[in-house]
């Protein structure tokens, strides 16, 4: 892609030159990963986040940048407004979505996992928790808790008064606190749970995996009505164990399993015949698996061959 003023997206590296277009492109590219992270955290969809960035870029190229005193704040504001509009339409699409909806998984670089707060906020579990928020609550929560914007900046982005934003932020924090995992996510425990799953796929020995299931474990699989997946959440160790036993019985010895960092956390990418079949993410608490998320919708598996840069 090239940095032109015709509405196309800029490149991922700055162009050279001193004219207005080159300067605008350099400024946008310098903040692109941040803007993508804002949009993705609000939407849970990389494809929709990219569309939001396209709209933001077009508006950035149209504005008189000589009057923009703080480009970062301006770009975040535009991105947030575009993401809010898309989030409302995305929610309407989810009402007719076939089966559970899971966020689009991203192959992330090691530095995302090293930023503990960012990794927690983009985790599959946290993105699902934020689904319970209204669009405005989600925007305020993301901008305040993840990116540390002050209330005046957020107020401009969501078209509310600072006093109202404070109230929304308080309400959103309470909602999230009531639904988020009770203990801090342990990368080591998640990795151990996924290692047990990987060994089960490779050897057929399920027992070690089943022994780690919490009594109230929840299994969610997202096929989007395109590929086979459970159409409802599967809850409880016995039911999840039966599902895993039946499912693994069909793929033992035929699936290739690759360990990866997905959304800043350990995960498994499963391939059949060289094609990505799905991504499995685990959530553990106190050494037991409390959540298993299996994304199979092919439309959500396109960003697993190249790392996505996330920034705060």
C-alpha positions, -999 to 999 in steps of 0.1 A, spaced: 0 0 0 12 35 -7 8 68 12 -15 87 -11 -42 113 -5 -68 93 -25 -82 75 6 -60 44 4 -42 33 36 -6 44 42 23 20 43 35 5 75 68 24 73 72 62 69 78 76 35 105 102 29 99 138 17 89 171 31 55 177 15 21 176 33 12 140 23 45 125 34 43 143 68 7 132 73 17 97 64 46 96 88 24 109 116 -3 84 110 21 54 106 38 65 139 5 59 157 -9 32 136 -3 2 160 -17 22 188 -49 31 168 -53 -5 157 -51 -16 193 -77 9 204 -101 -3 176 -94 -40 182 -100 -37 219 -133 -20 213 -144 -44 186 -127 -78 191 -124 -80 153 -92 -73 135 -111 -70 101 -134 -44 116 -105 -26 133 -87 -23 99 -118 -8 84 -119 17 113 -83 26 105 -92 32 69 -119 56 79 -95 73 103 -68 77 77 -93 92 52 -104 118 78 -68 125 88 -59 133 52 -88 156 48 -82 177 80 -62 209 81 -33 194 101 -19 228 107 -46 234 133 -42 199 150 -21 206 181 -19 170 194 -21 145 165 -21 115 189 -51 127 208 -69 137 175 -63 103 159 -74 84 190 -106 106 191 -114 99 154 -106 62 158 -128 59 189 -158 76 172 -155 54 141 -151 23 163 -182 32 183 -203 34 151 -190 1 139 -194 -15 173 -231 -7 173 -235 -23 138 -214 -52 149 -237 -59 178 -266 -61 154 -247 -87 134 -240 -107 165 -277 -110 171 -280 -133 141 -245 -150 145 -247 -188 145 -234 -202 178 -211 -184 203 -192 -154 191 -155 -153 200 -130 -125 193 -107 -128 163 -74 -143 175 -42 -124 167 -7 -139 165 12 -115 187 49 -108 193 66 -116 227 66 -80 237 28 -81 241 31 -108 267 58 -88 285 33 -59 289 12 -77 316 -16 -51 316 -19 -50 278 -18 -88 276 -46 -91 301 -68 -65 283 -65 -82 249 -69 -117 262 -97 -137 249 -113 -139 284 -112 -101 289 -125 -93 255 -154 -116 262 -160 -98 296 -161 -65 278 -189 -79 255 -212 -73 285 -206 -35 284 -225 -10 263 -206 5 234 -200 37 253 -190 19 285 -165 -2 265 -150 28 248 -146 46 281 -132 15 298 -106 9 271 -95 45 268 -92 50 306 -81 16 319 -59 4 290 -45 37 276 -47 59 306 -64 89 289 -77 116 312 -115 122 315 -114 154 294 -98 135 265 -123 107 267 -152 131 269 -142 146 236 -139 111 220 -173 99 231 -192 132 231 -200 132 268 -192 156 296 -162 147 318 -186 143 348 -206 118 328 -175 100 316 -164 95 352 -198 79 360 -196 57 330 -160 47 339 -170 37 374 -200 17 361 -178 -1 335 -151 -9 361 -178 -25 384 -192 -46 355 -157 -58 345 -147 -65 381 -178 -87 386 -170 -108 355 -133 -110 351 -113 -140 364 -109 -141 402 -72 -145 401 -44 -131 379 -38 -150 347 -9 -174 350 10 -178 317 27 -209 331 -6 -226 341 -21 -218 307 10 -232 290 7 -264 310 -29 -269 302 -23 -264 265 7 -288 267 -17 -315 281 -41 -308 252 -13 -310 227 -1 -343 240 -37 -356 239 -39 -347 202 -6 -363 195 -9 -395 216 -46 -399 223 -40 -399 261 -66 -375 275 -64 -382 311 -39 -356 321 -60 -330 303 -93 -342 319 -77 -341 353 -72 -303 349 -108 -294 342 -125 -273 368 -159 -285 379 -175 -254 363 -153 -253 332 -169 -236 301 -161 -246 265 -169 -221 238 -164 -229 201 -169 -204 173 -177 -218 138 -198 -189 127 -222 -213 110 -195 -221 84 -178 -251 100 -188 -275 127 -188 -262 162 -209 -264 194 -239 -241 190 -242 -234 227 -216 -231 255 -207 -264 270 -206 -261 308 -193 -286 334 -163 -310 336 -183 -341 326 -199 -325 295 -166 -309 284 -147 -341 289 -172 -360 268 -170 -334 241 -132 -334 241 -131 -372 241 -153 -374 210 -136 -345 192 -100 -357 198 -109 -392 188 -114 -379 153 -82 -360 150 -55 -379 169 -26 -386 146 -40 -364 118 -38 -329 132 -6 -308 135 -5 -287 166 17 -256 170 23 -236 201 19 -199 197 13 -166 214 -23 -155 207 -34 -122 221 -4 -121 244 -11 -156 259 -1 -192 252 -23 -209 227 -24 -237 201 -29 -234 164 -43 -266 149 -37 -275 112 -52 -303 90 -35 -309 57 -15 -277 61 -46 -255 66 -54 -238 99 -84 -255 114 -87 -236 146 -71 -218 175 -74 -230 211 -70 -207 240 -72 -218 277 -80 -199 308 -68 -213 341 -74 -204 377 -56 -221 406 -41 -247 384 -74 -258 368 -89 -251 334 -119 -228 338 -123 -218 302 -115 -233 267 -121 -211 237 -119 -227 202 -121 -204 172 -129 -223 140 -146 -197 119 -124 -194 88 -131 -157 85 -113 -152 118 -82 -172 111 -66 -151 85 -41 -133 108 -22 -163 121 7 -164 96 21 -129 106 25 -112 139 2 -83 147 18 -54 166 -2 -41 195 8 -9 214 -4 12 242 
